[in-house]
Amino acid sequence: MYHTWMRYFTPSPVHHKLGLACLGVGLQHGLLPTVGPRTLDHHVAVVISAGGGWFRGPDGRRTTVTAPALIWLTPGVRHHYGPDPDTGWDECFVDFTGPAIATYTELGYIEPTRPVVPSPTRRAPAPPSAASPARPGAATPSSKSRPAPPSTNSSSPCAAPAPTSPPTATPSSRPWPAMPSAPCPSPNTPPGTA
């Protein structure tokens, strides 16, 4: 047995002008049915928050999926996936389209060649201990600067604490691309000059 909630949309031409349009969203949990094999004409991000299962891409290779994980489904790419038939999984998804996807892909946020992305909490390397030397070229606490804490001025748009970033990983093992950061403008800074 499984439970599901889904909503699908038909964005207007005005929505498409935004560069990224949502086509659908949903939540499902339990002993979900297998999806595919199929090919879509748009992108889907499937977030597996509990449980496990499998994914098979166009090469036919079966990849184990263990929560938390992200499955990227890209247009024109055949895929087939499903939860473990005995335990199921919990998932949420968003279907989307638009020209802004090319930029997100170029920035490394969407990786068409890496359809299954494990959680950064499962992939992050253990920090070097005093007994083990740091890897060559790895950042050490003394060589890495920390960002200034967010402003506490309640009139500032940056007064809320910034979200914490995932554990530090080397570029080759980083599961998510690094987010660029910009300084918070002062409340007295004129718009467009920060």
C-alpha positions in Angstrom: 0.0 0.0 0.0 1.2 3.5 -0.7 0.0 7.1 -0.3 0.4 9.8 -2.8 -0.4 13.5 -3.4 0.3 15.1 -6.8 -0.5 18.3 -8.6 0.3 19.0 -12.3 0.3 22.4 -13.9 0.1 23.9 -17.4 2.2 27.0 -17.1 1.2 30.0 -19.2 3.6 31.7 -21.7 4.1 34.4 -19.0 5.4 31.7 -16.6 7.8 30.4 -19.2 9.2 33.9 -19.5 10.6 33.5 -16.0 13.1 30.9 -17.4 12.0 28.1 -15.1 8.5 26.7 -14.9 7.0 24.1 -12.6 5.1 21.4 -14.3 4.2 19.3 -11.3 4.9 18.4 -7.7 4.2 15.5 -5.5 4.8 13.5 -2.3 4.6 9.7 -2.2 5.4 7.1 0.5 5.1 3.4 1.0 5.3 0.5 -1.4 5.3 2.6 -4.5 5.1 1.0 -8.0 8.1 0.8 -10.3 8.4 3.8 -12.7 9.2 3.1 -16.3 11.1 2.3 -18.3 10.2 5.7 -19.9 11.6 8.8 -21.5 10.4 12.3 -20.6 10.4 15.6 -22.4 11.3 17.7 -19.3 13.4 17.5 -16.1 12.3 15.9 -12.8 14.1 16.0 -9.5 13.1 13.1 -7.2 14.2 13.4 -3.6 14.3 10.1 -1.7 14.0 11.0 2.0 13.6 7.5 3.5 14.1 3.9 2.4 15.9 2.6 -0.6 15.6 1.1 -4.0 17.3 1.2 -7.4 17.7 3.2 -10.5 18.6 2.0 -14.1 19.7 4.5 -16.8 20.0 4.1 -20.5 23.2 2.0 -20.1 21.1 -0.7 -18.3 23.4 -0.6 -15.2 21.4 -0.9 -12.0 22.4 1.6 -9.2 21.4 1.2 -5.6 19.6 4.2 -4.2 19.7 4.8 -0.4 18.0 7.7 1.3 18.7 10.5 1.5 19.4 10.8 -2.2 18.4 12.8 -5.3 17.5 11.3 -8.7 17.8 13.6 -11.7 15.6 12.7 -14.6 16.6 14.5 -17.8 14.7 15.0 -21.1 15.3 12.4 -23.8 17.1 10.0 -21.4 15.5 6.6 -20.8 15.2 5.6 -17.1 13.6 3.0 -14.9 13.5 3.1 -11.1 11.7 1.9 -8.0 11.7 1.4 -4.3 12.6 -1.9 -2.6 9.4 -4.0 -2.9 9.5 -5.0 0.7 10.2 -1.7 2.4 9.3 1.0 -0.1 10.6 4.6 0.1 9.4 8.1 0.7 9.8 10.5 -2.2 8.9 14.0 -3.2 9.4 15.3 -6.7 9.2 18.4 -8.9 8.8 18.4 -12.7 10.2 21.5 -14.4 11.2 23.0 -17.7 12.7 26.2 -19.1 15.8 27.8 -20.6 17.3 28.6 -17.1 18.0 24.8 -16.7 20.9 25.2 -19.1 22.5 27.7 -16.7 21.9 25.5 -13.7 23.5 22.6 -15.6 26.5 24.8 -16.6 26.9 25.8 -12.9 26.9 22.1 -11.9 23.7 22.0 -10.0 22.1 19.6 -12.5 24.4 16.8 -13.6 22.9 14.8 -16.5 25.8 12.3 -16.4 25.2 11.7 -12.7 21.5 10.8 -12.3 21.8 9.4 -8.7 23.3 11.8 -6.2 23.7 10.6 -2.6 23.2 13.0 0.3 26.3 15.1 1.2 25.9 13.8 4.8 26.6 10.3 3.5 29.4 11.2 1.1 31.4 13.8 3.1 34.9 12.6 4.0 35.8 12.3 7.6 37.8 15.3 8.8 41.5 14.6 9.3 42.4 13.8 12.9 45.5 14.9 14.8 46.8 11.4 14.3 46.3 11.3 10.5 47.9 13.9 8.2 45.7 16.1 6.0 45.6 15.2 2.3 47.9 17.4 0.2 46.1 20.5 -1.0 43.2 20.0 1.5 41.9 23.0 3.4 42.9 23.0 7.1 41.1 25.0 9.8 43.9 27.6 9.8 43.9 28.0 6.0 40.2 28.4 5.5 38.5 31.7 6.4 35.1 31.7 7.9 32.4 34.0 6.7 31.3 36.8 9.1 28.1 36.0 11.0 24.9 37.5 9.6 23.8 40.9 10.6 21.6 41.1 13.7 20.0 44.3 12.5 16.3 43.3 12.2 15.8 45.8 9.3 18.4 44.1 7.2 17.2 41.5 4.6 20.1 39.3 5.9 19.1 39.3 9.5 18.0 35.7 9.4 20.7 33.2 10.0 22.2 31.9 6.8 21.7 28.2 6.0 24.5 26.0 7.0 26.6 24.5 4.2 27.3 20.8 3.8 30.5 19.4 5.3 33.6 20.4 3.4 34.6 18.0 0.6 37.3 18.0 -2.0 36.2 19.1 -5.5 36.3 15.5 -6.7 34.2 14.2 -3.9 31.8 17.1 -3.5 28.3 15.8 -4.0 26.8 19.3 -4.6 28.4 22.3 -6.3 29.5 25.1 -4.0 27.0 27.9 -3.8 28.4 31.4 -4.6 28.0 33.8 -1.8 27.5 37.5 -1.8 27.9 39.9 1.1 24.7 41.2 2.7 24.2 44.9 1.8 24.0 47.4 4.6 20.5 48.7 5.3 21.8 52.1 4.2 23.2 50.9 0.9 21.2 52.2 -2.1 19.7 49.5 -4.2 22.0 48.2 -7.0 25.2 49.4 -5.4 26.0 46.5 -3.1 
